[in-house]
Amino acid sequence: MWVVDDGETNKITSTFYKHMVDESGCLDHTRAAFALNKTMRSVKDLPLDQRILYIHLGA
């Protein structure tokens, strides 16, 4: 593994979970792919080695 910036991983994780919440404010696991896509688009200017830790496996 390699060193990742704690501040950036905190930003990525916070943004991901913000997108996981539905309109009623509940966590919705069916939004995982959507949330990851929106999050990765929002941090596309980060170096790849800081973003590559986040992948989606599943349907």
mmCIF file of the N, C-alpha and C atoms, coordinates in Angstrom:
data_MODEL
# 
_entry.id   MODEL 
# 
loop_
_atom_site.group_PDB 
_atom_site.id 
_atom_site.type_symbol 
_atom_site.label_atom_id 
_atom_site.label_alt_id 
_atom_site.label_comp_id 
_atom_site.label_asym_id 
_atom_site.label_entity_id 
_atom_site.label_seq_id 
_atom_site.pdbx_PDB_ins_code 
_atom_site.Cartn_x 
_atom_site.Cartn_y 
_atom_site.Cartn_z 
_atom_site.occupancy 
_atom_site.B_iso_or_equiv 
_atom_site.pdbx_formal_charge 
_atom_site.auth_seq_id 
_atom_site.auth_comp_id 
_atom_site.auth_asym_id 
_atom_site.auth_atom_id 
_atom_site.pdbx_PDB_model_num 
ATOM 1   N N  . MET A 1 1  ? 0.834   -1.178 0.000   1.00 0.00 ? 1  MET A N  1 
ATOM 2   C CA . MET A 1 1  ? 0.000   0.000  0.000   1.00 0.00 ? 1  MET A CA 1 
ATOM 3   C C  . MET A 1 1  ? 0.882   1.246  0.000   1.00 0.00 ? 1  MET A C  1 
ATOM 4   N N  . TRP A 1 2  ? 0.251   2.385  -0.068  1.00 0.00 ? 2  TRP A N  1 
ATOM 5   C CA . TRP A 1 2  ? 0.970   3.642  -0.123  1.00 0.00 ? 2  TRP A CA 1 
ATOM 6   C C  . TRP A 1 2  ? 0.300   4.636  0.815   1.00 0.00 ? 2  TRP A C  1 
ATOM 7   N N  . VAL A 1 3  ? 0.956   5.735  1.027   1.00 0.00 ? 3  VAL A N  1 
ATOM 8   C CA . VAL A 1 3  ? 0.452   6.776  1.918   1.00 0.00 ? 3  VAL A CA 1 
ATOM 9   C C  . VAL A 1 3  ? -0.644  7.562  1.207   1.00 0.00 ? 3  VAL A C  1 
ATOM 10  N N  . VAL A 1 4  ? -1.744  7.791  1.912   1.00 0.00 ? 4  VAL A N  1 
ATOM 11  C CA . VAL A 1 4  ? -2.806  8.646  1.393   1.00 0.00 ? 4  VAL A CA 1 
ATOM 12  C C  . VAL A 1 4  ? -3.003  9.805  2.361   1.00 0.00 ? 4  VAL A C  1 
ATOM 13  N N  . ASP A 1 5  ? -3.474  10.898 1.833   1.00 0.00 ? 5  ASP A N  1 
ATOM 14  C CA . ASP A 1 5  ? -3.692  12.101 2.620   1.00 0.00 ? 5  ASP A CA 1 
ATOM 15  C C  . ASP A 1 5  ? -4.962  11.947 3.460   1.00 0.00 ? 5  ASP A C  1 
ATOM 16  N N  . ASP A 1 6  ? -4.843  12.029 4.779   1.00 0.00 ? 6  ASP A N  1 
ATOM 17  C CA . ASP A 1 6  ? -5.996  11.862 5.667   1.00 0.00 ? 6  ASP A CA 1 
ATOM 18  C C  . ASP A 1 6  ? -7.086  12.892 5.403   1.00 0.00 ? 6  ASP A C  1 
ATOM 19  N N  . GLY A 1 7  ? -6.693  14.110 5.112   1.00 0.00 ? 7  GLY A N  1 
ATOM 20  C CA . GLY A 1 7  ? -7.681  15.153 4.835   1.00 0.00 ? 7  GLY A CA 1 
ATOM 21  C C  . GLY A 1 7  ? -8.497  14.849 3.595   1.00 0.00 ? 7  GLY A C  1 
ATOM 22  N N  . GLU A 1 8  ? -7.827  14.358 2.566   1.00 0.00 ? 8  GLU A N  1 
ATOM 23  C CA . GLU A 1 8  ? -8.529  14.034 1.323   1.00 0.00 ? 8  GLU A CA 1 
ATOM 24  C C  . GLU A 1 8  ? -9.425  12.811 1.491   1.00 0.00 ? 8  GLU A C  1 
ATOM 25  N N  . THR A 1 9  ? -8.953  11.801 2.221   1.00 0.00 ? 9  THR A N  1 
ATOM 26  C CA . THR A 1 9  ? -9.802  10.623 2.421   1.00 0.00 ? 9  THR A CA 1 
ATOM 27  C C  . THR A 1 9  ? -11.023 10.978 3.264   1.00 0.00 ? 9  THR A C  1 
ATOM 28  N N  . ASN A 1 10 ? -10.861 11.891 4.205   1.00 0.00 ? 10 ASN A N  1 
ATOM 29  C CA . ASN A 1 10 ? -12.003 12.358 4.991   1.00 0.00 ? 10 ASN A CA 1 
ATOM 30  C C  . ASN A 1 10 ? -13.010 13.074 4.092   1.00 0.00 ? 10 ASN A C  1 
ATOM 31  N N  . LYS A 1 11 ? -12.514 13.910 3.196   1.00 0.00 ? 11 LYS A N  1 
ATOM 32  C CA . LYS A 1 11 ? -13.382 14.629 2.261   1.00 0.00 ? 11 LYS A CA 1 
ATOM 33  C C  . LYS A 1 11 ? -14.123 13.642 1.352   1.00 0.00 ? 11 LYS A C  1 
ATOM 34  N N  . ILE A 1 12 ? -13.410 12.656 0.833   1.00 0.00 ? 12 ILE A N  1 
ATOM 35  C CA . ILE A 1 12 ? -14.018 11.665 -0.057  1.00 0.00 ? 12 ILE A CA 1 
ATOM 36  C C  . ILE A 1 12 ? -15.094 10.872 0.679   1.00 0.00 ? 12 ILE A C  1 
ATOM 37  N N  . THR A 1 13 ? -14.778 10.405 1.872   1.00 0.00 ? 13 THR A N  1 
ATOM 38  C CA . THR A 1 13 ? -15.731 9.606  2.640   1.00 0.00 ? 13 THR A CA 1 
ATOM 39  C C  . THR A 1 13 ? -16.960 10.426 3.023   1.00 0.00 ? 13 THR A C  1 
ATOM 40  N N  . SER A 1 14 ? -16.765 11.647 3.453   1.00 0.00 ? 14 SER A N  1 
ATOM 41  C CA . SER A 1 14 ? -17.893 12.512 3.817   1.00 0.00 ? 14 SER A CA 1 
ATOM 42  C C  . SER A 1 14 ? -18.797 12.776 2.620   1.00 0.00 ? 14 SER A C  1 
ATOM 43  N N  . THR A 1 15 ? -18.193 13.050 1.479   1.00 0.00 ? 15 THR A N  1 
ATOM 44  C CA . THR A 1 15 ? -18.972 13.306 0.269   1.00 0.00 ? 15 THR A CA 1 
ATOM 45  C C  . THR A 1 15 ? -19.738 12.063 -0.153  1.00 0.00 ? 15 THR A C  1 
ATOM 46  N N  . PHE A 1 16 ? -19.094 10.906 -0.079  1.00 0.00 ? 16 PHE A N  1 
ATOM 47  C CA . PHE A 1 16 ? -19.753 9.650  -0.429  1.00 0.00 ? 16 PHE A CA 1 
ATOM 48  C C  . PHE A 1 16 ? -21.005 9.440  0.413   1.00 0.00 ? 16 PHE A C  1 
ATOM 49  N N  . TYR A 1 17 ? -20.883 9.574  1.724   1.00 0.00 ? 17 TYR A N  1 
ATOM 50  C CA . TYR A 1 17 ? -22.037 9.333  2.592   1.00 0.00 ? 17 TYR A CA 1 
ATOM 51  C C  . TYR A 1 17 ? -23.108 10.401 2.426   1.00 0.00 ? 17 TYR A C  1 
ATOM 52  N N  . LYS A 1 18 ? -22.728 11.616 2.063   1.00 0.00 ? 18 LYS A N  1 
ATOM 53  C CA . LYS A 1 18 ? -23.726 12.650 1.775   1.00 0.00 ? 18 LYS A CA 1 
ATOM 54  C C  . LYS A 1 18 ? -24.607 12.211 0.608   1.00 0.00 ? 18 LYS A C  1 
ATOM 55  N N  . HIS A 1 19 ? -24.008 11.575 -0.397  1.00 0.00 ? 19 HIS A N  1 
ATOM 56  C CA . HIS A 1 19 ? -24.764 11.103 -1.560  1.00 0.00 ? 19 HIS A CA 1 
ATOM 57  C C  . HIS A 1 19 ? -25.508 9.794  -1.293  1.00 0.00 ? 19 HIS A C  1 
ATOM 58  N N  . MET A 1 20 ? -25.176 9.104  -0.216  1.00 0.00 ? 20 MET A N  1 
ATOM 59  C CA . MET A 1 20 ? -25.864 7.850  0.129   1.00 0.00 ? 20 MET A CA 1 
ATOM 60  C C  . MET A 1 20 ? -27.210 8.087  0.811   1.00 0.00 ? 20 MET A C  1 
ATOM 61  N N  . VAL A 1 21 ? -27.437 9.294  1.266   1.00 0.00 ? 21 VAL A N  1 
ATOM 62  C CA . VAL A 1 21 ? -28.675 9.613  1.973   1.00 0.00 ? 21 VAL A CA 1 
ATOM 63  C C  . VAL A 1 21 ? -29.757 9.980  0.958   1.00 0.00 ? 21 VAL A C  1 
ATOM 64  N N  . ASP A 1 22 ? -30.941 9.402  1.135   1.00 0.00 ? 22 ASP A N  1 
ATOM 65  C CA . ASP A 1 22 ? -32.043 9.695  0.215   1.00 0.00 ? 22 ASP A CA 1 
ATOM 66  C C  . ASP A 1 22 ? -32.773 10.975 0.631   1.00 0.00 ? 22 ASP A C  1 
ATOM 67  N N  . GLU A 1 23 ? -33.845 11.295 -0.080  1.00 0.00 ? 23 GLU A N  1 
ATOM 68  C CA . GLU A 1 23 ? -34.590 12.532 0.141   1.00 0.00 ? 23 GLU A CA 1 
ATOM 69  C C  . GLU A 1 23 ? -35.183 12.624 1.548   1.00 0.00 ? 23 GLU A C  1 
ATOM 70  N N  . SER A 1 24 ? -35.470 11.480 2.162   1.00 0.00 ? 24 SER A N  1 
ATOM 71  C CA . SER A 1 24 ? -36.052 11.479 3.511   1.00 0.00 ? 24 SER A CA 1 
ATOM 72  C C  . SER A 1 24 ? -34.984 11.542 4.604   1.00 0.00 ? 24 SER A C  1 
ATOM 73  N N  . GLY A 1 25 ? -33.713 11.551 4.216   1.00 0.00 ? 25 GLY A N  1 
ATOM 74  C CA . GLY A 1 25 ? -32.629 11.629 5.178   1.00 0.00 ? 25 GLY A CA 1 
ATOM 75  C C  . GLY A 1 25 ? -32.126 10.288 5.674   1.00 0.00 ? 25 GLY A C  1 
ATOM 76  N N  . CYS A 1 26 ? -32.610 9.201  5.059   1.00 0.00 ? 26 CYS A N  1 
ATOM 77  C CA . CYS A 1 26 ? -32.198 7.853  5.461   1.00 0.00 ? 26 CYS A CA 1 
ATOM 78  C C  . CYS A 1 26 ? -31.085 7.341  4.555   1.00 0.00 ? 26 CYS A C  1 
ATOM 79  N N  . LEU A 1 27 ? -30.182 6.567  5.147   1.00 0.00 ? 27 LEU A N  1 
ATOM 80  C CA . LEU A 1 27 ? -29.118 5.937  4.379   1.00 0.00 ? 27 LEU A CA 1 
ATOM 81  C C  . LEU A 1 27 ? -29.726 4.886  3.459   1.00 0.00 ? 27 LEU A C  1 
ATOM 82  N N  . ASP A 1 28 ? -29.395 4.941  2.167   1.00 0.00 ? 28 ASP A N  1 
ATOM 83  C CA . ASP A 1 28 ? -29.967 4.037  1.167   1.00 0.00 ? 28 ASP A CA 1 
ATOM 84  C C  . ASP A 1 28 ? -28.837 3.290  0.466   1.00 0.00 ? 28 ASP A C  1 
ATOM 85  N N  . HIS A 1 29 ? -28.670 2.012  0.796   1.00 0.00 ? 29 HIS A N  1 
ATOM 86  C CA . HIS A 1 29 ? -27.572 1.219  0.236   1.00 0.00 ? 29 HIS A CA 1 
ATOM 87  C C  . HIS A 1 29 ? -27.672 1.050  -1.277  1.00 0.00 ? 29 HIS A C  1 
ATOM 88  N N  . THR A 1 30 ? -28.845 1.235  -1.853  1.00 0.00 ? 30 THR A N  1 
ATOM 89  C CA . THR A 1 30 ? -28.988 1.092  -3.308  1.00 0.00 ? 30 THR A CA 1 
ATOM 90  C C  . THR A 1 30 ? -28.362 2.267  -4.055  1.00 0.00 ? 30 THR A C  1 
ATOM 91  N N  . ARG A 1 31 ? -27.958 3.288  -3.347  1.00 0.00 ? 31 ARG A N  1 
ATOM 92  C CA . ARG A 1 31 ? -27.340 4.465  -3.968  1.00 0.00 ? 31 ARG A CA 1 
ATOM 93  C C  . ARG A 1 31 ? -25.815 4.389  -3.985  1.00 0.00 ? 31 ARG A C  1 
ATOM 94  N N  . ALA A 1 32 ? -25.235 3.242  -3.635  1.00 0.00 ? 32 ALA A N  1 
ATOM 95  C CA . ALA A 1 32 ? -23.779 3.133  -3.499  1.00 0.00 ? 32 ALA A CA 1 
ATOM 96  C C  . ALA A 1 32 ? -23.037 3.489  -4.783  1.00 0.00 ? 32 ALA A C  1 
ATOM 97  N N  . ALA A 1 33 ? -23.434 2.915  -5.910  1.00 0.00 ? 33 ALA A N  1 
ATOM 98  C CA . ALA A 1 33 ? -22.742 3.198  -7.176  1.00 0.00 ? 33 ALA A CA 1 
ATOM 99  C C  . ALA A 1 33 ? -22.901 4.666  -7.555  1.00 0.00 ? 33 ALA A C  1 
ATOM 100 N N  . PHE A 1 34 ? -24.110 5.196  -7.407  1.00 0.00 ? 34 PHE A N  1 
ATOM 101 C CA . PHE A 1 34 ? -24.375 6.606  -7.694  1.00 0.00 ? 34 PHE A CA 1 
ATOM 102 C C  . PHE A 1 34 ? -23.502 7.496  -6.810  1.00 0.00 ? 34 PHE A C  1 
ATOM 103 N N  . ALA A 1 35 ? -23.477 7.190  -5.514  1.00 0.00 ? 35 ALA A N  1 
ATOM 104 C CA . ALA A 1 35 ? -22.722 8.004  -4.561  1.00 0.00 ? 35 ALA A CA 1 
ATOM 105 C C  . ALA A 1 35 ? -21.231 7.990  -4.877  1.00 0.00 ? 35 ALA A C  1 
ATOM 106 N N  . LEU A 1 36 ? -20.706 6.819  -5.209  1.00 0.00 ? 36 LEU A N  1 
ATOM 107 C CA . LEU A 1 36 ? -19.280 6.730  -5.533  1.00 0.00 ? 36 LEU A CA 1 
ATOM 108 C C  . LEU A 1 36 ? -18.967 7.486  -6.821  1.00 0.00 ? 36 LEU A C  1 
ATOM 109 N N  . ASN A 1 37 ? -19.830 7.365  -7.809  1.00 0.00 ? 37 ASN A N  1 
ATOM 110 C CA . ASN A 1 37 ? -19.630 8.077  -9.071  1.00 0.00 ? 37 ASN A CA 1 
ATOM 111 C C  . ASN A 1 37 ? -19.627 9.588  -8.850  1.00 0.00 ? 37 ASN A C  1 
ATOM 112 N N  . LYS A 1 38 ? -20.614 10.098 -8.129  1.00 0.00 ? 38 LYS A N  1 
ATOM 113 C CA . LYS A 1 38 ? -20.684 11.543 -7.861  1.00 0.00 ? 38 LYS A CA 1 
ATOM 114 C C  . LYS A 1 38 ? -19.461 12.006 -7.062  1.00 0.00 ? 38 LYS A C  1 
ATOM 115 N N  . THR A 1 39 ? -19.060 11.201 -6.097  1.00 0.00 ? 39 THR A N  1 
ATOM 116 C CA . THR A 1 39 ? -17.917 11.558 -5.263  1.00 0.00 ? 39 THR A CA 1 
ATOM 117 C C  . THR A 1 39 ? -16.634 11.609 -6.077  1.00 0.00 ? 39 THR A C  1 
ATOM 118 N N  . MET A 1 40 ? -16.387 10.599 -6.882  1.00 0.00 ? 40 MET A N  1 
ATOM 119 C CA . MET A 1 40 ? -15.155 10.558 -7.670  1.00 0.00 ? 40 MET A CA 1 
ATOM 120 C C  . MET A 1 40 ? -15.113 11.676 -8.706  1.00 0.00 ? 40 MET A C  1 
ATOM 121 N N  . ARG A 1 41 ? -16.263 12.041 -9.239  1.00 0.00 ? 41 ARG A N  1 
ATOM 122 C CA . ARG A 1 41 ? -16.290 13.183 -10.168 1.00 0.00 ? 41 ARG A CA 1 
ATOM 123 C C  . ARG A 1 41 ? -15.942 14.486 -9.452  1.00 0.00 ? 41 ARG A C  1 
ATOM 124 N N  . SER A 1 42 ? -16.316 14.583 -8.188  1.00 0.00 ? 42 SER A N  1 
ATOM 125 C CA . SER A 1 42 ? -16.059 15.820 -7.446  1.00 0.00 ? 42 SER A CA 1 
ATOM 126 C C  . SER A 1 42 ? -14.593 15.969 -7.028  1.00 0.00 ? 42 SER A C  1 
ATOM 127 N N  . VAL A 1 43 ? -13.833 14.880 -7.055  1.00 0.00 ? 43 VAL A N  1 
ATOM 128 C CA . VAL A 1 43 ? -12.413 14.935 -6.659  1.00 0.00 ? 43 VAL A CA 1 
ATOM 129 C C  . VAL A 1 43 ? -11.499 14.524 -7.807  1.00 0.00 ? 43 VAL A C  1 
ATOM 130 N N  . LYS A 1 44 ? -11.958 14.689 -9.025  1.00 0.00 ? 44 LYS A N  1 
ATOM 131 C CA . LYS A 1 44 ? -11.191 14.221 -10.185 1.00 0.00 ? 44 LYS A CA 1 
ATOM 132 C C  . LYS A 1 44 ? -9.848  14.929 -10.347 1.00 0.00 ? 44 LYS A C  1 
ATOM 133 N N  . ASP A 1 45 ? -9.666  16.064 -9.681  1.00 0.00 ? 45 ASP A N  1 
ATOM 134 C CA . ASP A 1 45 ? -8.392  16.776 -9.773  1.00 0.00 ? 45 ASP A CA 1 
ATOM 135 C C  . ASP A 1 45 ? -7.329  16.223 -8.816  1.00 0.00 ? 45 ASP A C  1 
ATOM 136 N N  . LEU A 1 46 ? -7.734  15.348 -7.903  1.00 0.00 ? 46 LEU A N  1 
ATOM 137 C CA . LEU A 1 46 ? -6.757  14.706 -7.012  1.00 0.00 ? 46 LEU A CA 1 
ATOM 138 C C  . LEU A 1 46 ? -5.912  13.720 -7.806  1.00 0.00 ? 46 LEU A C  1 
ATOM 139 N N  . PRO A 1 47 ? -4.678  13.504 -7.392  1.00 0.00 ? 47 PRO A N  1 
ATOM 140 C CA . PRO A 1 47 ? -3.857  12.485 -8.052  1.00 0.00 ? 47 PRO A CA 1 
ATOM 141 C C  . PRO A 1 47 ? -4.524  11.108 -7.950  1.00 0.00 ? 47 PRO A C  1 
ATOM 142 N N  . LEU A 1 48 ? -4.325  10.297 -8.967  1.00 0.00 ? 48 LEU A N  1 
ATOM 143 C CA . LEU A 1 48 ? -4.942  8.976  -9.027  1.00 0.00 ? 48 LEU A CA 1 
ATOM 144 C C  . LEU A 1 48 ? -4.619  8.131  -7.799  1.00 0.00 ? 48 LEU A C  1 
ATOM 145 N N  . ASP A 1 49 ? -3.393  8.212  -7.307  1.00 0.00 ? 49 ASP A N  1 
ATOM 146 C CA . ASP A 1 49 ? -3.039  7.378  -6.153  1.00 0.00 ? 49 ASP A CA 1 
ATOM 147 C C  . ASP A 1 49 ? -3.802  7.758  -4.884  1.00 0.00 ? 49 ASP A C  1 
ATOM 148 N N  . GLN A 1 50 ? -4.432  8.917  -4.868  1.00 0.00 ? 50 GLN A N  1 
ATOM 149 C CA . GLN A 1 50 ? -5.260  9.322  -3.732  1.00 0.00 ? 50 GLN A CA 1 
ATOM 150 C C  . GLN A 1 50 ? -6.722  8.904  -3.906  1.00 0.00 ? 50 GLN A C  1 
ATOM 151 N N  . ARG A 1 51 ? -7.101  8.565  -5.131  1.00 0.00 ? 51 ARG A N  1 
ATOM 152 C CA . ARG A 1 51 ? -8.493  8.205  -5.432  1.00 0.00 ? 51 ARG A CA 1 
ATOM 153 C C  . ARG A 1 51 ? -8.703  6.720  -5.652  1.00 0.00 ? 51 ARG A C  1 
ATOM 154 N N  . ILE A 1 52 ? -7.674  6.008  -6.001  1.00 0.00 ? 52 ILE A N  1 
ATOM 155 C CA . ILE A 1 52 ? -7.816  4.635  -6.486  1.00 0.00 ? 52 ILE A CA 1 
ATOM 156 C C  . ILE A 1 52 ? -8.255  3.647  -5.398  1.00 0.00 ? 52 ILE A C  1 
ATOM 157 N N  . LEU A 1 53 ? -8.185  4.046  -4.151  1.00 0.00 ? 53 LEU A N  1 
ATOM 158 C CA . LEU A 1 53 ? -8.606  3.175  -3.051  1.00 0.00 ? 53 LEU A CA 1 
ATOM 159 C C  . LEU A 1 53 ? -10.108 2.930  -3.040  1.00 0.00 ? 53 LEU A C  1 
ATOM 160 N N  . TYR A 1 54 ? -10.850 3.748  -3.744  1.00 0.00 ? 54 TYR A N  1 
ATOM 161 C CA . TYR A 1 54 ? -12.307 3.680  -3.693  1.00 0.00 ? 54 TYR A CA 1 
ATOM 162 C C  . TYR A 1 54 ? -12.845 2.994  -4.938  1.00 0.00 ? 54 TYR A C  1 
ATOM 163 N N  . ILE A 1 55 ? -13.396 1.794  -4.747  1.00 0.00 ? 55 ILE A N  1 
ATOM 164 C CA . ILE A 1 55 ? -13.972 1.035  -5.852  1.00 0.00 ? 55 ILE A CA 1 
ATOM 165 C C  . ILE A 1 55 ? -15.340 0.513  -5.434  1.00 0.00 ? 55 ILE A C  1 
ATOM 166 N N  . HIS A 1 56 ? -16.166 0.215  -6.405  1.00 0.00 ? 56 HIS A N  1 
ATOM 167 C CA . HIS A 1 56 ? -17.487 -0.357 -6.135  1.00 0.00 ? 56 HIS A CA 1 
ATOM 168 C C  . HIS A 1 56 ? -17.511 -1.768 -6.678  1.00 0.00 ? 56 HIS A C  1 
ATOM 169 N N  . LEU A 1 57 ? -17.841 -2.718 -5.830  1.00 0.00 ? 57 LEU A N  1 
ATOM 170 C CA . LEU A 1 57 ? -17.988 -4.108 -6.240  1.00 0.00 ? 57 LEU A CA 1 
ATOM 171 C C  . LEU A 1 57 ? -19.435 -4.510 -5.997  1.00 0.00 ? 57 LEU A C  1 
ATOM 172 N N  . GLY A 1 58 ? -20.085 -5.011 -7.001  1.00 0.00 ? 58 GLY A N  1 
ATOM 173 C CA . GLY A 1 58 ? -21.462 -5.447 -6.823  1.00 0.00 ? 58 GLY A CA 1 
ATOM 174 C C  . GLY A 1 58 ? -22.382 -4.816 -7.832  1.00 0.00 ? 58 GLY A C  1 
ATOM 175 N N  . ALA A 1 59 ? -23.648 -5.091 -7.653  1.00 0.00 ? 59 ALA A N  1 
ATOM 176 C CA . ALA A 1 59 ? -24.658 -4.621 -8.606  1.00 0.00 ? 59 ALA A CA 1 
ATOM 177 C C  . ALA A 1 59 ? -25.038 -3.194 -8.350  1.00 0.00 ? 59 ALA A C  1 
# 
